[in-house]
C-alpha cells in the first residue's frame, strides 16, 4: 500500500498535469474506499494546494467562473474577427457547419452571413440563431439545436441538445473553449456546455478550434476532450513556442494575424 504522503505527492502530480482530479480517478489509481481519497484531497486543501469541488478537486487557478455571453462578446474583438475571417475561408458552398455557443463562433456566424455562402448552419447558440434568422439570406439554412436554455451563455444544453447533435452530422465544426490545460485537455467552465461541444466534435468530419493566446493561460472546470481530438487549430497572437507545444499533439496549427477586410 502506498503511504499517505507518497500518495498525496502522486495526486499533486496528477493535478499539475490535468488541472483537476475526481474521487473516481483516485480510486482507479490507488484502489481503496472513497473516504481515503477524500482525506487526501482534504489534506491537500488544508495545505492550500487544491480547491475542493463536488466529487473531486481542482488547482486554485482552475476557474469555474464564467462571464455571460454579452460580457464576452466585445472582449478581444479584433482577434475574434481575424479568427472568423480565417475560419470562413475554409468553408465551401454546400457544406454543413456546426457552430458552438462561444462568442468567437458568433463572429464566424456574422462573417458567414456576410459571405452569402450557400451552407447549412447547426448551432445551440441562441444569439447565432437570432443573427441568422434576422440577417441571413435564403441561401443560408439554419438548424437550431434545442434543449435547456442556459441564460448566462444564451445557449441550449442538456440531454435534448446532446441528442439533437447526435442526430446530425456536419462537414465542419468551429468551436472555442474556456482554456487549454497543460496536458492538452480542452476545458469549459460548465459540464453541460462541455458535453455539447464534445458531441459536436464527434459528429463533425473536421473540427477547427479557434483560440486567442489567452486561452493557453487559463483552464475551465470541465474537460471537453483531448486537443488531439480536433483536426486543426487557428490561433491568434501565438508565439513560436506556443505553436510548437500545440503541434506536439499532432494537430495542424496555423497562426492568425490581424488583417483588414
PyMOL commands that set and color helices and strands:
alter all, ss='L'
color gray80, all
select helices_A, chain A and resi 4-18+23-30+34-46+69-73+77-89+103-115+126-135+159-166+191-202+213-217+227-229+240-247
alter helices_A, ss='H'
color red, helices_A
select strands_A, chain A and resi 20-22+50-53+56-59+96-99+120-123+141-144+148-150+155-157+170-175+179-180+185-188+204-212+222-226+232-236+252-256
alter strands_A, ss='S'
color yellow, strands_A
deselect
rebuild
show_as cartoon
